[in-house]
Structure formats: structure tokens, C-alpha cells
Amino acid sequence: MPLCDAAPLIMARELGLFAKLGWGVELSREVGWATVRDKLIYRELDAAHAPAGMIFATNFGLGSIVTPCLTALVLNLQGNAITLSENLWRAGVRDGKSLARSIRERGPARPLTLGIVSPWSSHHFLLHRWLRLHGVDPAIDIRVVVVPPQQVFANLRAGYLDGYCVGEPWNSLAVLTGKGWCAATSADLAPMHPEKALMVRRDFAEERGEEHLALVAALYEACRFCDGPEHRERVMETLAEPQYINAPIQALRMSMAGTFDFGHGRTEKMANFHRFHRGAANPPTPSKASWVLAQMHDCHLLPDPAVADAGVIDEAFRLDLFEAATKG
């Protein structure tokens, strides 16, 4: 997907890490997360850069047929923000508290419409958490709609969305063009939360185990590269290219260069807005899996919390495969 957190896949290709594997790897840019999921299920894709929650949703058959999937590599932590429209700023909204007041004043006849990129993504979890923190019930007080990441900005600009939670650079593009401003970041709401993971079907990991481990190793090396401050300019220039994200490099710099621009004169040093490797970002640990499942439960996405037991976690987040791929 055209997002900054696809950087490990893109740089693995650009650095020749895939070529070292000895077999071809094609990158396919898709239109939405549901398309990514369905193509993985029906074997049009072998592996995917995917929201961590999608792995559990597919295993449980939530929104799709049941398909055992797993991850042996977390690709990044954090990297998201909540953006609201300039119309809300002009109406006096400055934060979650004033947004809640505006929602009450509008009443049920004129609900705000906020976008997320997938029900099974951290964007849904973070928006849900932020709204409830300020006394807003996402199920009653507003409308939440699913929009592909690369389309949220266009929908905000056209007035179809009042805000959204998305990955970069689609928050920064709204700020750069004066169409929106950022109210909160995922680093504030859930520090170091797992974001995207390398998702594969279980049968792929079992039947093509050597290839799978080699793929994990190549992407692990790419994650290390992407987190090097000395490499960030090259990463940003590459991501901005038309075949990848196709966005102004200024928008990418607003989150990837160490200072995040919230809009309206507010900037903050945020060297960890994107974390691809540092701080043990990549191991698919039980604690990361537990965080994802807890958020799915809080958002009422798990019909029975009892399904999220230790066995489910161990089968979906495969720390053993990560260690086998990256040892030495």
C-alpha cells in the first residue's frame, strides 16, 4: 500500500536484498486493505504488508472466510495520526475535548464523518480510544467509514470526511496543503504499538519454509536500513517516486525527518514517529499480539474474547520463525 510504513518492502527491492535471495520478488501496489486480504486468501499474493489486526481477523473469519495466517516479522511501530478538517478548526475545535463539545452541539441530526482504513487496523483502534477518552461514543455519536489510505485526503478535501486516522504521508499532505491539521499521533495514544506486519498464509510458511525465512531475513535487514538516520533522505526520495507513494517529498519529510508538523504553527521533535527496527520493533512477541487482541476486544470486534488464548497468539505471531530467520 502507498504508505511510509511500506518502506522496508520498497527498500528491500531498491537495495537488491530481494535479488540476493535467488528468486524473483514482485511488489504489487494495491487499492485497499480488503483487496490485500482477499488476494492473500486466494493466493494471488504470497505475502503482504498488512495491519497486524488483519492476521487475527483472517484467522477468525471476521469479514472473510477463515484462512490460517501468521506473521514472523513486525515491520514497524507507530506511524499514524488523527487529522481533522480546517472547517472544524474554524469552528473552534482544537483538540479532543473541543471536538466532543462540537459533536454535542451538532446533535444526532448532523453527525461528523470520520474515516479509518480498515476495521482490523490500529487506525480504528486508535480513533476509538481517542474518542472514548473524550467522552464520544464512536458507535452512536459519529459516523465511522472505511476509506483506502490513499483516498482519505481527497475525501477530506472534497468535504466527504470531517477527519480520519491514517498512516503517513496522508496526514502530512493535509497539513501541507492547508486542508487539515493533526490532533493526535499514535505515539501519544499508544506508544510503540505494533503497526504493520509481514502477513502470509500458514500453508505458505509451511510448504515454502526456506523461501519464507529468507524473505523475513531480507525484510529485517531492510527495516534496519530504514531506521538509520543517515539513510532517511534516500528512503524519503525513493518513497516519493510515482511507482511507490507518489506524494510530494515535503509531505514525507514532515514525519520522517525527525520533526512532526501538526499544522497551525505547532511542530514537535519526534524522532520516533516511525520506528522500523530500533527498540526491538521487529520480533512478533506475545505482548505485541496481546495488544492487538485487546484493542479488537475494546472495539467489539471479537465475538468471544475466549478465542484469544495463548495458543492463538503462538500460532499467529511466530517468534520462533523470526528467530530462525534472523539468527546470526
C-alpha positions in Angstrom: 0.0 0.0 0.0 1.3 3.6 -0.7 2.3 4.4 2.8 5.6 5.4 4.5 5.5 2.2 6.5 5.8 0.2 3.3 9.4 1.4 3.3 11.0 -1.9 4.3 9.4 -3.7 1.3 10.3 -0.9 -1.1 13.9 -0.5 0.2 14.5 -4.3 0.1 13.8 -4.1 -3.6 15.8 -0.9 -4.2 18.8 -2.2 -2.2 18.9 -5.5 -4.1 18.0 -7.5 -1.0 15.3 -9.5 -2.8 17.7 -10.2 -5.6 20.1 -11.8 -3.2 17.5 -14.5 -2.4 18.0 -16.1 -5.8 14.3 -16.0 -6.9 12.1 -13.2 -8.2 10.1 -11.0 -5.9 7.4 -8.7 -7.3 5.9 -5.8 -5.4 2.2 -5.2 -6.2 0.6 -1.9 -5.1 -3.0 -2.5 -4.1 -6.1 -0.3 -3.8 -7.2 -1.2 -0.3 -6.6 -3.4 2.7 -9.6 -5.7 1.8 -8.1 -6.3 -1.6 -4.8 -7.2 0.1 -6.5 -9.6 2.4 -8.6 -11.3 -0.4 -5.6 -11.6 -2.8 -3.6 -13.3 0.0 -6.5 -15.6 0.8 -6.9 -16.7 -2.8 -3.2 -17.0 -3.5 -2.8 -14.0 -5.8 -0.3 -12.7 -3.2 2.2 -14.8 -1.3 2.9 -12.3 1.4 1.7 -8.8 2.3 2.5 -5.7 4.3 -0.7 -5.7 6.4 -2.2 -4.2 9.6 -1.4 -6.6 12.4 -5.1 -7.0 13.3 -5.8 -8.4 9.9 -3.9 -11.5 10.8 -6.2 -12.3 13.6 -9.3 -11.2 11.7 -8.5 -13.6 8.9 -7.7 -16.5 11.3 -11.1 -16.0 13.0 -13.0 -15.4 9.7 -14.0 -11.9 10.6 -15.1 -10.2 7.4 -13.7 -13.0 5.3 -13.5 -16.8 5.1 -11.4 -18.5 7.7 -7.8 -18.6 6.5 -5.0 -19.5 8.8 -2.4 -16.8 8.6 0.7 -15.8 10.6 3.5 -13.3 10.8 7.2 -13.8 11.6 8.1 -10.1 11.3 6.7 -6.9 12.7 7.6 -4.2 10.1 7.2 -1.1 12.2 5.8 0.5 15.3 3.6 3.7 15.5 3.5 6.0 12.4 -0.2 7.1 12.4 -2.0 10.3 13.3 -5.6 11.7 13.6 -6.3 14.5 11.2 -9.3 16.9 11.3 -10.6 19.3 8.7 -9.9 23.0 8.5 -13.7 23.5 8.8 -13.6 22.1 12.3 -10.6 24.3 13.2 -12.6 27.4 12.0 -15.5 26.2 14.1 -13.2 26.3 17.2 -12.1 22.7 17.5 -8.5 22.4 18.8 -8.4 19.0 20.5 -10.4 16.0 21.6 -12.2 17.9 24.3 -13.4 20.7 22.0 -14.3 18.1 19.3 -16.6 16.4 21.8 -18.2 19.7 22.6 -18.8 20.4 18.9 -20.3 16.9 18.4 -22.8 17.6 21.3 -23.7 20.9 19.8 -24.3 19.5 16.3 -26.6 16.8 17.7 -27.6 13.4 16.1 -29.1 15.1 13.1 -25.6 16.3 11.8 -23.1 13.7 12.8 -19.4 14.1 11.9 -18.0 11.5 9.4 -14.5 10.2 10.3 -12.5 7.7 8.2 -10.5 4.7 9.1 -8.6 2.4 6.6 -9.8 -1.0 7.9 -11.9 -2.3 10.8 -8.9 -4.5 11.7 -6.3 -1.8 11.7 -4.7 0.2 14.5 -6.2 3.3 13.0 -9.6 2.0 14.1 -8.3 1.1 17.5 -6.6 4.5 18.0 -9.5 6.6 16.8 -11.9 4.6 19.0 -9.5 5.1 22.0 -9.1 8.8 21.4 -12.8 9.5 21.0 -13.8 7.5 24.1 -11.1 9.3 26.1 -13.0 12.5 25.4 -16.5 11.1 26.1 -17.5 10.4 22.5 -19.1 7.0 21.7 -17.9 6.1 18.2 -20.9 3.8 17.7 -23.5 6.4 18.5 -22.2 10.0 18.3 -20.4 10.0 14.9 -20.2 8.0 11.6 -17.1 5.9 11.0 -16.5 4.8 7.4 -13.8 2.8 5.8 -11.7 4.5 3.1 -8.4 3.3 1.5 -5.4 5.2 2.9 -4.5 6.9 -0.4 -8.1 8.2 -0.8 -8.7 9.8 2.7 -7.1 13.1 1.8 -9.1 13.5 -1.4 -12.3 12.8 0.6 -11.4 15.3 3.3 -10.6 17.9 0.6 -13.9 17.3 -1.1 -15.8 17.6 2.2 -17.0 14.0 2.4 -14.9 13.4 5.5 -14.5 15.6 8.6 -11.4 13.8 9.6 -9.5 10.5 9.6 -6.9 8.3 11.3 -4.3 7.1 8.8 -0.6 6.4 8.3 1.8 8.8 6.6 2.1 10.8 4.4 -1.7 11.3 4.2 -1.9 13.3 7.4 1.1 15.5 6.5 -0.4 16.1 3.0 -3.5 17.6 4.6 -1.3 19.9 6.7 1.0 20.8 3.8 -2.0 21.8 1.6 -3.8 23.6 4.4 -6.8 21.3 4.2 -6.4 19.7 7.7 -4.4 19.6 10.9 -3.3 16.8 13.2 -5.0 16.4 16.6 -3.1 13.4 18.0 -0.4 10.9 17.0 -0.2 7.2 17.6 3.0 7.8 19.6 0.8 9.8 22.0 -2.1 7.4 22.2 -0.3 4.0 22.2 3.4 4.4 22.4 5.3 1.7 20.5 2.2 -0.2 19.4 2.7 -2.7 16.6 1.6 -1.3 13.3 2.2 -3.4 10.1 3.4 -6.9 9.9 4.5 -9.3 7.2 1.4 -11.5 6.7 1.5 -14.9 5.0 -0.8 -17.9 4.9 0.2 -20.6 7.2 0.5 -23.1 4.3 2.9 -20.8 2.5 5.1 -20.7 5.6 5.0 -24.5 5.9 5.3 -25.6 2.3 7.8 -22.9 1.2 9.6 -22.5 4.6 13.0 -21.8 3.2 11.7 -19.0 1.0 9.6 -17.6 3.8 12.6 -17.4 6.2 14.8 -15.8 3.5 12.1 -13.2 2.8 11.8 -12.4 6.6 15.6 -12.1 6.8 15.7 -9.7 3.8 13.0 -7.5 5.2 14.6 -7.5 8.6 17.8 -6.1 7.0 15.6 -3.5 5.2 14.0 -2.5 8.5 17.4 -1.9 10.0 18.4 0.3 7.0 15.2 2.3 7.1 15.8 3.2 10.8 19.3 4.6 10.1 19.2 8.5 10.3 21.9 8.6 7.7 19.6 6.7 5.3 16.4 8.6 5.8 16.8 11.1 2.9 17.4 8.3 0.5 14.3 6.4 1.8 12.2 9.5 1.5 13.3 10.2 -2.0 12.6 6.6 -3.0 9.2 6.5 -1.4 8.1 9.7 -3.2 8.6 8.2 -6.6 5.4 7.7 -8.7 5.6 3.9 -8.7 5.6 3.9 -4.9 3.7 6.5 -2.8 3.6 9.3 -5.5 3.4 12.1 -2.9 5.4 15.3 -2.5 8.6 14.7 -0.7 7.9 17.6 1.5 4.9 15.7 2.9 7.2 12.7 3.7 9.7 14.9 5.4 7.1 16.2 7.8 7.0 12.9 9.6 10.2 11.1 8.6 12.9 13.8 9.1 12.6 14.0 12.9 10.1 16.9 13.3 6.4 16.4 13.0 4.2 19.3 11.8 0.7 19.2 13.4 -0.4 22.3 11.5 -1.2 25.9 12.5 2.3 26.5 13.7 2.7 23.5 16.0 5.8 21.4 15.4 7.4 18.9 17.7 10.6 16.9 17.6 9.5 13.3 17.0 12.5 11.2 16.0 10.4 8.0 16.8 7.3 8.9 14.8 8.3 5.9 12.6 10.2 3.1 14.2 11.2 0.3 11.8 13.8 -1.5 13.8 15.1 0.2 17.0 13.8 -0.8 20.4 13.1 -4.4 19.4 10.5 -3.4 16.9 10.6 -6.5 14.7 10.1 -9.6 16.9 6.5 -10.8 16.8 6.3 -11.1 20.5 3.2 -12.3 22.6 3.0 -8.8 24.1 2.5 -7.2 20.7 -0.1 -9.8 19.8 -1.9 -9.3 23.1 -2.1 -5.6 22.4 -3.7 -6.2 19.1 -6.3 -8.6 20.5 -7.1 -6.3 23.4 -7.8 -3.5 21.0 -10.1 -5.7 18.9 -12.0 -6.6 22.1 -12.3 -3.0 23.1 -13.7 -2.1 19.7 -16.2 -5.0 19.9 -14.7 -6.9 17.0 -14.2 -10.2 18.8 -17.4 -12.0 19.3 -15.9 -14.2 22.0 -12.8 -12.9 23.9 -12.1 -16.5 24.9 -10.9 -17.3 21.4 -7.8 -15.1 22.0 -5.9 -17.6 24.1 -2.2 -18.2 24.3 -2.4 -20.9 21.6 -3.9 -18.5 19.2 -1.2 -16.0 19.8 1.6 -18.5 19.4 0.2 -19.7 16.1 -0.3 -16.3 14.6 2.7 -14.3 15.9 5.6 -16.7 15.3 8.6 -15.6 17.3 10.2 -19.0 16.6 10.2 -18.3 12.8 11.6 -14.8 13.4 14.5 -16.2 15.4 15.2 -18.8 12.8 15.3 -16.3 10.1 17.4 -13.7 11.8 19.9 -15.7 13.9 23.4 -14.6 13.0 
